[in-house]
Amino acid sequence: MKISFRRRVFPRLMRMWLDIVSIAESISYTDDCDAIIWAFDGSARFLVQAVYKTISFSGGLNLLSPLVSGILLFLPRFIHIFLWLLSNNKTLTRDKLAKRKNVEDKTCLSCNEPESACHQLFDCVVAKVCWSHLANIFHIESVSCWWVSNNRHKVMNCCSAALMWC
């Protein structure tokens, strides 16, 4: 079989294309019947319960890092979603909005500094006051040194996650 391209194909892309063709040619086809296998469950059978566990945060699919996922059992779903957005650098801040459209004011509403996720959560004067209040509640010098350090600090980690969401 000969395939021709209408446009010029760069050498790197042509090598990738030839790799795909060689993989396709190496597959041997049989007349056997196909079988559907559900890969998200140990039984390999499709169950609605398995789908629910797969797509929910309480199931086997770990969307966040193992350090953050340990505290998720104690948090509401909207904070789960916020932490996922935060861990993937997808929170909606003015610096990200400015990349999509023209934003006249890119500064933080509280302190007139350029707004970013890091600024909103840690560098803003309001955030610093909130973190210091949380540190005073737990009688520690800094919350950041205890954040997600181990399972002994689940209550403080839940409060920290809730504070970041707020």
LINZI-V602117 format. One record per pair of residues at least 24 apart in sequence whose ideal C-beta (glycine too) atoms are under 10 Angstrom apart, sorted by the first residue. I is the first residue (numbers start at 0). J is the second residue. D is the distance in whole Angstrom. If there is no record, write none. Layout:
# LINZI-V602117
[[I:J:D] [I:J:D]]
This chain:
# LINZI-V602117
[[0:24:9] [55:79:10] [56:80:8] [56:82:10] [56:83:8] [62:86:8] [62:87:9] [63:87:9] [64:147:9] [65:147:10] [66:146:9] [66:147:4] [66:148:9] [66:149:9] [66:156:9] [67:146:9] [67:147:6] [67:156:8] [67:160:8] [68:147:10] [69:147:7] [69:149:9] [69:150:6] [69:152:10] [69:153:7] [69:156:8] [70:146:10] [70:147:7] [70:150:9] [70:152:9] [70:153:6] [70:154:9] [70:155:9] [70:156:4] [70:157:6] [70:158:10] [70:159:9] [70:160:6] [71:156:10] [71:157:9] [71:160:9] [72:153:8] [72:157:9] [73:153:6] [73:154:8] [73:156:9] [73:157:5] [73:160:9] [73:161:10] [74:156:9] [74:157:6] [74:160:6] [74:161:7] [74:164:9] [75:160:10] [75:161:9] [75:164:9] [77:164:7] [78:157:9] [78:160:6] [78:161:6] [78:163:8] [78:164:5] [78:165:10] [79:160:9] [79:164:10] [80:164:9] [81:160:8] [81:161:10] [81:163:7] [81:164:5] [81:165:10] [82:160:6] [82:163:8] [82:164:8] [84:116:9] [85:116:7] [85:120:8] [85:160:9] [85:163:7] [85:164:9] [88:116:7] [88:117:10] [89:116:9] [90:115:9] [90:116:5] [90:119:8] [90:120:9] [90:163:10] [91:116:9] [92:116:5] [92:117:9] [92:118:8] [92:119:6] [92:120:10] [93:118:10] [93:119:9] [94:118:9] [94:119:10] [116:163:10] [119:163:9] [120:162:9] [120:163:5] [120:164:10] [121:163:9] [126:162:9] [126:163:9] [129:162:6] [129:163:9] [129:165:8] [130:159:8] [130:162:7] [130:163:10] [132:162:9] [133:158:6] [133:159:7] [133:161:10] [133:162:6]]
